[in-house]
């Protein structure tokens, strides 16, 4: 496949995404759009500056994209390619092409998106990781947005358990945002794929994030929200998912936590309340049929809902004080203190102000 016509079309100024898609649906391929009679393109709504670009694109703008595509595991997957995610092709405004770093075949696997707050609590990160591992073990890939907090926890858990994950970036794939997730992005590309509709070299702008979110939801059969503030990008992703006809799931939390308000609002508006990975799986029988992997036994560190030791179970639902732990477990304070200290060293418990403790890895 000749990537240059697709890059030319993707970078064309004065060409809106919807008009670009309409032209592709009319002419079939990027090179056919570029070769179409100028009067037809102008009548379709292309501005003269856009027509001039299609006829004489700036080599200095095109070259960085071609250089990036010459790298290892770098791909351009256009809308017309059979490897383009089939669910994403069905939305109202799919991207004309995807830049992909890593394993392109991962895009064809059934996916669940896990998204949520950047300022996630330890419990929220732990919950996202638990769901990610369990869904990966059922043969699902995990899609998310490479952000800090819930996104990063979901990606990391998928990679750590040997599953597949797709990180959808708002930036071009020549950079990672946020930069501190650069090592995570590298690990994702090794076992899954990094995806962006934006070409390498493009400057990051705020409008790219909601555009990125429609790809996360569009390529997934469902979106699971784990912690979200009342106003958040995760809620935007969930709203977009509902508009695209995708299933929306939300994990409830404490009524006192600002990070639970977005999830509770989603549930009030029709999102499915979930407490266990099985709650997601039960809603997606057709998707599960496409999964070939058999459920694997949980590893020693995974906490399976319904099988938790009482101490972990008590702390999973929010911060708990020592008096309540003593009362609920029937163990003495000295014994519990020693156990909590061990769990804190393992990173499975966090101590909070006021002598309270909370589960989290």
C-alpha positions as CSV (number, residue, x, y, z in Angstrom):
1,X,0.0,0.0,0.0
2,X,1.2,3.5,-0.9
3,X,1.0,5.5,2.3
4,X,1.7,8.9,0.8
5,X,-1.8,9.6,-0.7
6,X,-3.4,8.7,2.7
7,X,-1.0,11.1,4.5
8,X,-1.7,13.8,1.9
9,X,-5.4,13.4,2.5
10,X,-5.0,13.2,6.3
11,X,-3.0,16.5,6.4
12,X,-5.0,18.4,3.9
13,X,-6.0,21.8,5.3
14,X,-9.5,23.1,5.0
15,X,-10.8,19.5,4.7
16,X,-13.1,18.5,7.6
17,X,-13.1,14.9,8.9
18,X,-16.7,14.5,7.7
19,X,-16.0,15.7,4.2
20,X,-12.8,13.6,4.0
21,X,-14.9,10.5,5.0
22,X,-17.6,11.4,2.5
23,X,-15.1,11.7,-0.3
24,X,-13.5,8.4,0.7
25,X,-16.9,6.7,0.6
26,X,-17.5,8.2,-2.8
27,X,-14.2,7.5,-4.4
28,X,-13.0,4.5,-2.4
29,X,-9.3,5.2,-1.9
30,X,-7.1,8.2,-1.1
31,X,-5.4,8.2,-4.4
32,X,-8.8,8.2,-6.2
33,X,-9.9,11.3,-4.1
34,X,-6.7,13.1,-5.1
35,X,-7.1,12.2,-8.7
36,X,-10.8,13.2,-8.9
37,X,-11.7,16.2,-11.1
38,X,-11.2,19.4,-9.3
39,X,-14.7,20.7,-10.1
40,X,-16.2,17.6,-8.5
41,X,-14.2,18.1,-5.3
42,X,-15.1,21.8,-5.1
43,X,-18.7,21.0,-5.7
44,X,-18.5,18.5,-2.8
45,X,-17.4,21.3,-0.5
46,X,-13.6,21.2,-0.7
47,X,-12.1,24.7,-0.4
48,X,-9.6,25.9,-3.1
49,X,-6.8,25.9,-0.6
50,X,-7.5,22.2,0.1
51,X,-7.6,21.4,-3.6
52,X,-4.3,23.1,-4.1
53,X,-2.8,21.0,-1.3
54,X,-4.1,17.7,-2.8
55,X,-2.4,18.7,-6.1
56,X,0.8,20.0,-4.6
57,X,1.3,18.8,-1.0
58,X,4.3,20.3,0.9
59,X,7.1,17.6,1.0
60,X,8.5,19.0,4.2
61,X,5.2,18.2,6.0
62,X,4.7,14.8,4.4
63,X,8.3,13.6,5.0
64,X,8.2,13.2,8.8
65,X,5.2,10.8,8.4
66,X,7.0,8.7,5.8
67,X,10.2,8.7,7.9
68,X,8.1,7.5,10.9
69,X,6.5,4.7,8.9
70,X,9.9,3.4,7.9
71,X,10.5,2.5,11.5
72,X,10.1,-0.9,13.1
73,X,6.5,-2.0,13.8
74,X,5.1,1.2,12.4
75,X,2.0,1.0,10.2
76,X,-0.7,3.0,8.5
77,X,-4.1,1.3,8.4
78,X,-6.5,3.2,6.2
79,X,-10.3,3.1,6.4
80,X,-10.5,0.8,3.4
81,X,-8.0,-1.8,4.8
82,X,-9.4,-5.1,6.1
83,X,-7.3,-4.7,9.2
84,X,-9.1,-1.4,10.2
85,X,-11.3,-2.2,13.3
86,X,-14.7,-3.3,12.0
87,X,-16.6,-1.7,14.9
88,X,-14.8,1.6,14.4
89,X,-15.7,1.7,10.8
90,X,-19.4,1.6,11.8
91,X,-19.4,4.9,13.7
92,X,-20.7,8.1,12.2
93,X,-17.2,9.7,12.0
94,X,-14.5,7.1,11.8
95,X,-10.9,8.3,11.2
96,X,-9.8,8.1,7.6
97,X,-6.7,6.1,8.7
98,X,-4.9,5.0,11.8
99,X,-1.3,5.2,12.6
100,X,-0.3,2.1,14.5
101,X,2.8,1.1,16.4
102,X,3.0,-2.5,17.4
103,X,0.8,-5.5,16.5
104,X,-1.8,-4.5,13.9
105,X,-3.6,-7.8,14.3
106,X,-4.6,-6.8,17.9
107,X,-7.1,-4.3,16.3
108,X,-9.2,-7.2,15.1
109,X,-9.6,-8.7,18.5
110,X,-12.8,-8.0,20.6
111,X,-12.1,-5.2,22.9
112,X,-13.5,-3.6,26.1
113,X,-12.5,0.0,27.0
114,X,-11.6,0.8,30.6
115,X,-11.4,4.5,31.4
116,X,-11.6,6.8,34.4
117,X,-10.0,9.5,36.4
118,X,-6.5,10.7,36.0
119,X,-6.5,11.5,39.7
120,X,-7.5,7.9,40.7
121,X,-7.5,6.6,44.2
122,X,-5.5,3.5,45.2
123,X,-8.8,1.6,45.3
124,X,-9.8,2.9,41.8
125,X,-6.4,1.8,40.3
126,X,-6.7,-1.6,42.0
127,X,-10.3,-2.0,40.7
128,X,-9.3,-1.1,37.2
129,X,-6.4,-3.6,37.3
130,X,-8.6,-6.4,38.6
131,X,-11.2,-5.9,35.9
132,X,-8.5,-5.6,33.2
133,X,-6.8,-8.9,34.3
134,X,-10.1,-10.8,34.5
135,X,-11.3,-9.6,31.1
136,X,-8.0,-10.3,29.4
137,X,-8.2,-13.9,30.7
138,X,-11.4,-14.2,28.9
139,X,-9.7,-13.3,25.6
140,X,-10.7,-9.7,25.5
141,X,-8.3,-6.9,24.7
142,X,-8.3,-3.8,26.8
143,X,-8.5,-0.4,25.1
144,X,-7.8,2.9,27.0
145,X,-6.3,6.3,26.5
146,X,-2.8,6.1,27.9
147,X,-3.6,8.7,30.6
148,X,-2.4,8.6,34.2
149,X,-4.6,6.9,36.8
150,X,-7.3,4.5,35.7
151,X,-6.1,4.3,32.1
152,X,-2.5,3.4,33.1
153,X,-3.7,0.9,35.7
154,X,-5.8,-0.9,33.1
155,X,-3.0,-1.0,30.5
156,X,-0.4,-2.1,33.0
157,X,-2.5,-5.0,34.4
158,X,-3.2,-6.2,30.8
159,X,0.5,-6.2,29.9
160,X,1.6,-7.8,33.2
161,X,-0.8,-10.7,32.9
162,X,0.2,-11.4,29.3
163,X,-3.0,-10.0,27.7
164,X,-3.3,-7.6,24.8
165,X,-4.1,-3.9,25.2
166,X,-4.5,-1.0,22.8
167,X,-3.4,2.5,23.8
168,X,-5.2,5.3,21.9
169,X,-3.2,8.5,21.8
170,X,-4.3,12.0,21.2
171,X,-0.8,12.9,20.0
172,X,1.0,11.5,17.0
173,X,2.9,8.4,17.9
174,X,6.3,10.0,17.7
175,X,5.7,11.3,21.2
176,X,3.9,10.1,24.3
177,X,1.6,12.2,26.4
178,X,1.9,12.3,29.4
179,X,5.7,11.8,29.0
180,X,5.9,9.9,32.3
181,X,4.0,7.1,30.5
182,X,6.7,6.6,27.9
183,X,7.9,3.3,29.4
184,X,4.3,2.0,29.6
185,X,3.7,3.0,26.0
186,X,6.8,1.0,25.0
187,X,5.5,-2.0,26.8
188,X,2.1,-1.7,25.2
189,X,3.6,-1.6,21.7
190,X,5.6,-4.8,22.5
191,X,2.5,-6.9,23.2
192,X,-0.4,-4.8,21.7
193,X,-0.7,-1.6,19.8
194,X,-0.5,2.1,20.1
195,X,-3.0,3.9,17.9
196,X,-3.6,7.5,16.7
197,X,-5.4,9.2,13.9
198,X,-3.0,12.1,14.1
199,X,0.2,12.0,12.1
200,X,3.7,12.1,13.6
201,X,4.9,15.7,14.1
202,X,1.6,17.3,14.8
203,X,1.3,19.7,17.8
204,X,-0.9,18.5,20.6
205,X,-4.1,20.6,20.9
206,X,-7.0,20.3,23.4
207,X,-9.6,19.3,20.8
208,X,-7.7,16.1,20.1
209,X,-8.7,14.5,23.4
210,X,-12.5,14.2,22.7
211,X,-11.6,13.1,19.2
212,X,-9.3,10.5,20.7
213,X,-12.1,9.4,23.0
214,X,-14.5,8.5,20.2
215,X,-11.9,6.1,18.8
216,X,-11.5,4.4,22.2
217,X,-15.3,3.8,22.5
218,X,-15.8,3.2,18.7
219,X,-13.4,0.3,18.5
220,X,-14.8,-1.3,21.7
221,X,-17.9,-3.4,22.3
222,X,-18.4,-1.7,25.6
223,X,-16.9,1.0,27.9
224,X,-16.3,0.4,31.6
225,X,-15.9,3.6,33.7
226,X,-13.9,3.2,37.0
227,X,-14.0,6.4,39.0
228,X,-14.9,9.7,37.3
229,X,-15.5,13.1,38.6
230,X,-18.8,14.9,37.8
231,X,-17.0,16.7,34.9
232,X,-14.5,14.5,33.2
233,X,-13.1,13.0,30.0
234,X,-14.3,9.6,31.1
235,X,-17.9,10.8,31.1
236,X,-17.4,12.2,27.6
237,X,-16.1,8.8,26.5
238,X,-19.1,7.1,28.1
239,X,-21.6,9.6,26.4
240,X,-19.9,9.0,23.1
241,X,-20.1,5.3,23.6
242,X,-23.8,5.5,24.2
243,X,-24.3,7.6,21.1
244,X,-22.4,4.9,19.1
245,X,-24.6,2.2,20.4
246,X,-22.0,0.7,22.7
247,X,-22.6,-0.8,26.2
248,X,-21.7,1.5,29.0
249,X,-20.7,0.1,32.4
250,X,-19.9,1.9,35.6
251,X,-18.4,0.9,39.0
252,X,-20.1,2.5,41.9
253,X,-18.1,4.1,44.8
254,X,-18.5,5.9,48.0
255,X,-21.2,8.6,48.1
256,X,-18.6,10.9,49.8
257,X,-15.9,10.6,47.1
258,X,-15.8,13.2,44.3
259,X,-14.3,10.5,42.1
260,X,-17.5,8.5,42.3
261,X,-19.9,11.2,41.2
262,X,-19.4,10.7,37.5
263,X,-20.0,7.0,37.8
264,X,-23.1,7.5,39.9
265,X,-24.4,10.0,37.3
266,X,-23.8,7.5,34.5
267,X,-25.7,4.8,36.4
268,X,-28.6,7.2,37.0
269,X,-28.7,7.8,33.3
270,X,-28.8,4.2,32.3
271,X,-25.2,2.8,32.5
272,X,-25.1,-0.7,33.9
273,X,-23.9,-1.0,37.5
274,X,-21.1,-3.5,37.7
275,X,-19.4,-5.0,40.8
276,X,-17.6,-8.0,39.2
277,X,-16.0,-8.7,35.8
278,X,-18.8,-11.3,35.3
279,X,-21.3,-8.4,35.3
280,X,-19.6,-7.1,32.1
281,X,-19.2,-10.5,30.5
282,X,-22.9,-11.4,31.0
283,X,-23.9,-8.4,28.9
284,X,-21.7,-9.3,26.0
285,X,-22.5,-12.9,24.9
286,X,-21.8,-12.3,21.2
287,X,-18.5,-10.8,22.0
288,X,-17.5,-13.7,24.2
289,X,-18.3,-16.1,21.4
290,X,-15.6,-14.5,19.4
291,X,-13.1,-15.1,22.2
292,X,-11.0,-18.2,21.9
293,X,-9.1,-18.0,25.2
294,X,-10.3,-20.1,28.1
295,X,-10.5,-18.5,31.5
296,X,-7.3,-19.0,33.4
297,X,-6.9,-19.5,37.1
298,X,-6.2,-16.3,39.0
299,X,-2.7,-15.7,40.0
300,X,-1.6,-15.5,43.6
301,X,-2.0,-11.7,43.7
302,X,-5.4,-11.4,42.1
303,X,-8.3,-10.8,44.3
304,X,-11.5,-12.5,42.9
305,X,-14.7,-10.9,44.2
306,X,-16.5,-13.2,46.5
307,X,-13.3,-15.0,47.5
308,X,-11.5,-12.2,49.3
309,X,-10.0,-12.7,52.8
310,X,-12.2,-10.7,55.2
311,X,-9.5,-8.1,56.0
312,X,-9.0,-7.3,52.3
313,X,-12.8,-7.3,51.7
314,X,-13.4,-4.8,54.4
315,X,-10.8,-2.3,53.1
316,X,-11.8,-2.7,49.4
317,X,-14.9,-0.6,49.9
318,X,-13.2,2.5,51.3
319,X,-11.1,3.7,54.2
320,X,-11.6,1.8,57.4
321,X,-10.4,2.6,61.0
322,X,-8.7,0.1,63.3
323,X,-11.7,-0.1,65.6
324,X,-14.0,-1.3,62.8
325,X,-11.4,-3.8,61.6
326,X,-11.1,-5.2,65.1
327,X,-14.9,-5.4,65.4
328,X,-15.5,-7.0,62.0
329,X,-12.7,-9.5,62.0
330,X,-12.7,-10.5,65.7
331,X,-8.8,-10.2,65.8
332,X,-6.9,-8.2,68.3
333,X,-5.4,-4.8,67.4
334,X,-1.8,-5.9,67.8
335,X,-2.3,-8.9,65.4
336,X,-4.0,-6.6,62.9
337,X,-1.3,-3.9,63.1
338,X,1.3,-6.5,62.3
339,X,-0.7,-7.8,59.3
340,X,-1.5,-4.3,58.1
341,X,2.2,-3.3,58.3
342,X,3.1,-6.4,56.1
343,X,0.4,-5.6,53.6
344,X,1.5,-2.0,53.4
345,X,5.1,-3.1,52.7
346,X,3.7,-5.2,49.9
347,X,1.9,-2.2,48.5
348,X,-1.5,-3.9,49.0
349,X,-2.7,-1.5,51.7
350,X,-2.3,2.3,52.1
351,X,-2.4,4.0,55.5
352,X,-4.4,7.3,55.5
353,X,-4.7,10.2,57.9
354,X,-6.7,9.5,61.0
355,X,-5.5,6.0,61.6
356,X,-7.5,4.6,58.6
357,X,-6.5,2.0,56.0
358,X,-7.5,1.4,52.4
359,X,-6.9,-1.5,50.1
360,X,-4.9,-0.8,46.9
361,X,-2.0,-2.0,44.8
